[in-house]
Amino acid sequence: MAARGTTFAKQDRERAKKAKAAQKQERRAAREAEAAEVPEVPTEGEIPPEMLLRLVQELHDSFADGRMSFEDFEAAKTELMARISVS
């Protein structure tokens, strides 16, 4: 009887499993890094209209990409919309 040992196929499966786990970890780290890039909304002072529009766009992009929860999105959007001055 032949001695049982690890076969090439099993070793290959283990390598593939480790590579897949490493890729998953890299994707998770990249997603967490993106989450840190949620736009900051200035709390004081006048905001120029161009900056306000850019902040609203960044806010929507952050929510669409999943970097921001719905509750945070609504709170930030309400704060920005309250600062719009209509002449």
C-alpha positions as CSV (number, residue, x, y, z in Angstrom):
1,M,0.0,0.0,0.0
2,A,1.2,3.5,-0.8
3,A,1.7,6.0,1.9
4,R,-0.9,8.7,2.0
5,G,0.3,12.2,1.7
6,T,-0.8,15.4,0.3
7,T,-1.5,15.3,-3.4
8,F,-0.6,18.0,-5.8
9,A,-4.3,18.7,-6.4
10,K,-4.8,19.3,-2.7
11,Q,-1.8,21.6,-2.5
12,D,-3.1,23.5,-5.5
13,R,-6.5,23.9,-3.9
14,E,-4.8,25.2,-0.7
15,R,-2.7,27.7,-2.6
16,A,-5.8,28.9,-4.5
17,K,-7.7,29.3,-1.2
18,K,-4.9,31.4,0.3
19,A,-4.7,33.6,-2.8
20,K,-8.5,34.1,-2.8
21,A,-8.4,35.1,0.9
22,A,-5.5,37.5,0.3
23,Q,-7.5,39.2,-2.6
24,K,-10.6,39.5,-0.3
25,Q,-8.5,41.1,2.4
26,E,-7.0,43.6,-0.1
27,R,-10.5,44.5,-1.4
28,R,-11.8,45.0,2.2
29,A,-8.8,47.2,3.0
30,A,-9.4,49.3,-0.1
31,R,-13.1,49.6,0.7
32,E,-12.3,50.8,4.3
33,A,-9.8,53.3,2.9
34,E,-12.5,54.7,0.6
35,A,-15.0,54.9,3.5
36,A,-12.6,57.3,5.2
37,E,-12.9,59.7,2.3
38,V,-16.5,60.8,3.1
39,P,-16.7,64.5,2.4
40,E,-16.6,66.9,5.4
41,V,-19.3,69.5,5.5
42,P,-18.2,72.9,6.9
43,T,-20.3,73.8,9.9
44,E,-19.7,77.5,10.1
45,G,-19.6,80.5,7.7
46,E,-20.9,81.1,4.2
47,I,-20.4,78.4,1.6
48,P,-20.0,79.6,-2.1
49,P,-22.5,78.0,-4.4
50,E,-19.9,76.1,-6.4
51,M,-18.5,74.5,-3.3
52,L,-22.1,73.7,-2.1
53,L,-22.9,71.9,-5.4
54,R,-19.6,70.0,-5.2
55,L,-20.3,68.9,-1.6
56,V,-23.8,67.8,-2.6
57,Q,-22.4,65.8,-5.5
58,E,-19.7,64.2,-3.3
59,L,-22.3,63.4,-0.7
60,H,-24.5,61.6,-3.3
61,D,-21.4,59.7,-4.6
62,S,-20.4,58.6,-1.1
63,F,-23.9,57.3,-0.5
64,A,-24.1,55.6,-3.9
65,D,-20.8,53.9,-3.4
66,G,-21.8,52.6,0.0
67,R,-19.2,54.6,1.9
68,M,-21.9,56.3,4.0
69,S,-25.1,55.0,5.7
70,F,-28.5,56.4,4.8
71,E,-28.9,58.1,8.2
72,D,-25.6,59.9,7.8
73,F,-26.5,60.8,4.2
74,E,-29.8,62.3,5.2
75,A,-28.3,64.2,8.1
76,A,-25.6,65.7,6.0
77,K,-27.9,66.5,3.1
78,T,-30.4,68.2,5.4
79,E,-27.6,70.3,6.9
80,L,-26.4,71.3,3.4
81,M,-29.8,72.1,2.1
82,A,-30.5,74.3,5.1
83,R,-27.5,76.4,4.1
84,I,-28.7,77.1,0.6
85,S,-29.6,80.8,0.4
86,V,-32.3,81.7,-2.2
87,S,-32.0,85.3,-3.4
